Amino acid sequence: MFYRDANIRPFDKKVWLSSPTMHGPELEYVKKAYETNWMSTIGENINEVERLASEYIGVKHAVALSSGTAALHMCMKLAGERLYGQPPMGHGSLEGHRVFCSDMTFDATVNPVVYEGGIPVFIDTERETWNMDPAALEKAFEIYPEVRLIVIAHLYGTPGKIDEIKKIAEAHNALVVEDAAESLGAIYKRKETGTFGDYAAISFNGNKIITGSSGGCFLTNNIEDANKVRKWSTQSRENAPWYQHEEIGFNYRMSNVIAGIIRGQFEYLDEHITQKTAIYNRYKEELGDLPVSVNPFENDKATPNFWLSCLLIDKDAMSKEIRGETEYAYIPEKGKSCPHEILEAISSINAEGRPIWKPMHMQPIYRMNPFITKSGNGRARTNAYISGAVEDIGMDIFSRGVCLPSDNKMTTEQQDIVIAVIRRCFD
Ligand SMILES: *Cc1c(COP(=O)(O)O)cnc(C)c1O
């Protein structure tokens, strides 16, 4: 089925959701590391990545690590030790403590809370930016006033409601960990994401806006925190003539080879953002007459990096789609569509789309964790939810949303075909 149109042919080369784009300088930096034998977790490329990241984002210190997840783990450990002190050996620094977390995100935002023994409490999503809902966060503090840590992500490169969340955090004396893994280069009120949290993380995973194949950075304005992360990430070696250890360590440092790729990619971050912005605007314009909308942002405050363009189908234009834990089924209907009909159509022309991040409160692994919506306990909703009295916004966006091909190498001709194929779904 190319998608219900004999004139549409599948792409010879796959059009990806978001794939790495190399430019040339990356290889030169890697080659230099190779030729000088700096094939290690120390070297010039690492120093340069730390300089480039901190200067671009506008924080005092960046610590180059093996992944965004490792950076988030360091954020949680620092926050836990600052809030609750150093834990006994074998225990996490957040052990037994609840932590308010973004709900509609990648599980790497939340898992590091659990690495440190914390209990994620999921906060529902708002409709204006698809990030943590400040109203639900307020509600969560009514229910759990003892909580002192909030973990927020900026989904798909769109800054969340930072002012509102920071204000609530201050009122409750809580720290904020900012997961800017998807939002490198996104701006909120003239400042880069990654500057707002007490601790923050970015990622250079293969599908991010710039990549080293893997890698991440921990961000902070506090030199002592930066030094702690440097030490913890290199097995907690003390300053001594031999291997001396006073704390448990991790092997989390970035490779100088990978750092060479990231160093080269930084020169192209702005170009990638420009390309992604054009892709988003094109979808928005060309799909404007369909019963759909693109992922929203706060016009007056935020400039996203537009890492992924997404689509939300209007409620009354949804054909019936049913999802189990690992399978789905839908019934095609004239004039209407549903996420998996669109995803199948995209895939039939050799392009890649994806469902929206499945909210954490819907994940089997987190089924016992609390979930708070703006009207209160979202788990106690059986009847209330069916009657519509409790609104689960994350579930609603997940059930009506799709991530569209957003690769910066996609040509306008290719995007036209993706758009044509989406239009057919609503015929
Ligand atoms: C990619 C991503 C991470 C993790 O980064 P890695 O470098 O893959 O470990 C964390 N949070 C979000 C929201 C992400 O998209």
The ligand as an SDF file (V2000), in Angstrom:
LIG
                    3D

 15 15  0  0  0  0  0  0  0  0999 V2000
   18.0700   10.4760   25.0690 C   0  0  0  0  0  0  0  0  0  0  0  0
   17.4520   10.8720   26.3360 C   0  0  0  0  0  0  0  0  0  0  0  0
   18.0710   10.5980   27.5670 C   0  0  0  0  0  0  0  0  0  0  0  0
   19.2730    9.7430   27.7300 C   0  0  0  0  0  0  0  0  0  0  0  0
   20.3970   10.0890   27.0500 O   0  0  0  0  0  0  0  0  0  0  0  0
   21.4440    8.9320   26.6370 P   0  0  0  0  0  0  0  0  0  0  0  0
   22.6130    9.7190   26.1720 O   0  0  0  0  0  0  0  0  0  0  0  0
   20.7970    8.1230   25.5640 O   0  0  0  0  0  0  0  0  0  0  0  0
   21.7480    8.1310   27.8410 O   0  0  0  0  0  0  0  0  0  0  0  0
   17.4700   11.0830   28.7260 C   0  0  0  0  0  0  0  0  0  0  0  0
   16.3150   11.7480   28.6870 N   0  0  0  0  0  0  0  0  0  0  0  0
   15.6780   12.0100   27.5310 C   0  0  0  0  0  0  0  0  0  0  0  0
   14.4110   12.7840   27.5730 C   0  0  0  0  0  0  0  0  0  0  0  0
   16.2070   11.5560   26.3240 C   0  0  0  0  0  0  0  0  0  0  0  0
   15.5350   11.7730   25.1910 O   0  0  0  0  0  0  0  0  0  0  0  0
  1  2  1  0
  2  3  1  0
  2 14  2  0
  3  4  1  0
  3 10  2  0
  4  5  1  0
  5  6  1  0
  6  7  2  0
  6  8  1  0
  6  9  1  0
 10 11  1  0
 11 12  2  0
 12 13  1  0
 12 14  1  0
 14 15  1  0
M  END
$$$$
